[in-house]
Amino acid sequence: MYVVIGASGNTGSVVANTLLDQGKKVRVIGRHAERLQPFVARGAEPFIADVADADALTRAFNGAEGVYAMIPPMFKVRIFAPTSAPSPKQLATLWRRRESGTP
Ligand SMILES: NC(=O)c1ccc[n+]([C@@H]2O[C@H](COP(=O)([O-])OP(=O)(O)OC[C@H]3O[C@@H](n4cnc5c(N)ncnc54)[C@H](OP(=O)(O)O)[C@@H]3O)[C@@H](O)[C@H]2O)c1
């Protein structure tokens, strides 16, 4: 069984429909049952959850062979705001880790 976060979205729908085309068992995650309905009509199992709910995701991932772990777009979060950008020190640390092969 495969789990698809954001199955009703642009990318998740392609993943979910491709898996369903292949006859795979699919569990589709989203916040709105009606948006998951087209996949349920094709045999998918709906799972209503918000990705902010770790307990719900843990249950949703239970028994999965694979997960499309999409992080939904967060339009309310200014991800490019200076306050959320890595500091030069953080960037340098990341760069050194990459160069040294440190995970
Ligand atoms: N499509 C692009 O061209 C593109 C380009 C660059 C980056 N990206 C990134 O790729 C990712 C996927 O994009 P996309 O275009 O497939 O997104 P999308 O079409 O906006 O779909 C988002 C999906 O996530 C679900 N969702 C939203 N917030 C949720 C939450 N809090 N909990 C659970 N489900 C939630 C939505 O369903 P419900 O609202 O029903 O919950 C919907 O199915 C995003 O991170 C996006 O920023 C996309």
PDBQT file of the ligand as one rigid body, heavy atoms in Angstrom, charges set to zero:
ROOT
HETATM    1  N1  LIG A 201       3.232  22.483  -8.842  1.00  0.00    +0.000 N 
HETATM    2  C1  LIG A 201       4.328  23.224  -9.079  1.00  0.00    +0.000 C 
HETATM    3  O1  LIG A 201       4.562  23.725 -10.198  1.00  0.00    +0.000 OA
HETATM    4  C2  LIG A 201       5.371  23.425  -7.986  1.00  0.00    +0.000 A 
HETATM    5  C3  LIG A 201       6.516  24.128  -8.276  1.00  0.00    +0.000 A 
HETATM    6  C4  LIG A 201       7.472  24.305  -7.278  1.00  0.00    +0.000 A 
HETATM    7  C5  LIG A 201       7.275  23.774  -6.010  1.00  0.00    +0.000 A 
HETATM    8  N2  LIG A 201       6.133  23.103  -5.758  1.00  0.00    +0.000 N 
HETATM    9  C6  LIG A 201       5.954  22.554  -4.422  1.00  0.00    +0.000 C 
HETATM   10  O2  LIG A 201       5.638  21.170  -4.545  1.00  0.00    +0.000 OA
HETATM   11  C7  LIG A 201       4.720  20.815  -3.524  1.00  0.00    +0.000 C 
HETATM   12  C8  LIG A 201       3.464  20.233  -4.160  1.00  0.00    +0.000 C 
HETATM   13  O3  LIG A 201       2.856  21.221  -5.006  1.00  0.00    +0.000 OA
HETATM   14  P1  LIG A 201       1.451  20.971  -5.684  1.00  0.00    +0.000 P 
HETATM   15  O4  LIG A 201       1.386  21.913  -6.846  1.00  0.00    +0.000 OA
HETATM   16  O5  LIG A 201       1.211  19.514  -5.907  1.00  0.00    +0.000 OA
HETATM   17  O6  LIG A 201       0.467  21.504  -4.528  1.00  0.00    +0.000 OA
HETATM   18  P2  LIG A 201      -1.074  21.849  -4.655  1.00  0.00    +0.000 P 
HETATM   19  O7  LIG A 201      -1.629  21.551  -6.011  1.00  0.00    +0.000 OA
HETATM   20  O8  LIG A 201      -1.303  23.206  -4.074  1.00  0.00    +0.000 OA
HETATM   21  O9  LIG A 201      -1.734  20.783  -3.679  1.00  0.00    +0.000 OA
HETATM   22  C9  LIG A 201      -1.542  20.797  -2.318  1.00  0.00    +0.000 C 
HETATM   23  C10 LIG A 201      -2.183  19.545  -1.748  1.00  0.00    +0.000 C 
HETATM   24  O10 LIG A 201      -1.856  19.441  -0.384  1.00  0.00    +0.000 OA
HETATM   25  C11 LIG A 201      -3.041  19.332   0.378  1.00  0.00    +0.000 C 
HETATM   26  N3  LIG A 201      -2.777  20.088   1.578  1.00  0.00    +0.000 N 
HETATM   27  C12 LIG A 201      -2.539  21.413   1.677  1.00  0.00    +0.000 A 
HETATM   28  N4  LIG A 201      -2.273  21.755   2.946  1.00  0.00    +0.000 NA
HETATM   29  C13 LIG A 201      -2.373  20.608   3.657  1.00  0.00    +0.000 A 
HETATM   30  C14 LIG A 201      -2.211  20.320   5.026  1.00  0.00    +0.000 A 
HETATM   31  N5  LIG A 201      -1.922  21.265   5.926  1.00  0.00    +0.000 N 
HETATM   32  N6  LIG A 201      -2.374  19.038   5.427  1.00  0.00    +0.000 NA
HETATM   33  C15 LIG A 201      -2.669  18.065   4.531  1.00  0.00    +0.000 A 
HETATM   34  N7  LIG A 201      -2.818  18.285   3.218  1.00  0.00    +0.000 NA
HETATM   35  C16 LIG A 201      -2.672  19.549   2.791  1.00  0.00    +0.000 A 
HETATM   36  C17 LIG A 201      -4.161  19.876  -0.488  1.00  0.00    +0.000 C 
HETATM   37  O11 LIG A 201      -5.377  19.249  -0.214  1.00  0.00    +0.000 OA
HETATM   38  P3  LIG A 201      -6.432  19.813   0.872  1.00  0.00    +0.000 P 
HETATM   39  O12 LIG A 201      -6.415  21.317   0.718  1.00  0.00    +0.000 OA
HETATM   40  O13 LIG A 201      -7.724  19.203   0.506  1.00  0.00    +0.000 OA
HETATM   41  O14 LIG A 201      -5.916  19.375   2.203  1.00  0.00    +0.000 OA
HETATM   42  C18 LIG A 201      -3.683  19.495  -1.864  1.00  0.00    +0.000 C 
HETATM   43  O15 LIG A 201      -4.065  18.170  -2.158  1.00  0.00    +0.000 OA
HETATM   44  C19 LIG A 201       4.454  22.070  -2.719  1.00  0.00    +0.000 C 
HETATM   45  O16 LIG A 201       5.308  22.093  -1.593  1.00  0.00    +0.000 OA
HETATM   46  C20 LIG A 201       4.784  23.177  -3.691  1.00  0.00    +0.000 C 
HETATM   47  O17 LIG A 201       5.151  24.358  -2.986  1.00  0.00    +0.000 OA
HETATM   48  C21 LIG A 201       5.177  22.912  -6.703  1.00  0.00    +0.000 A 
ENDROOT
TORSDOF 0
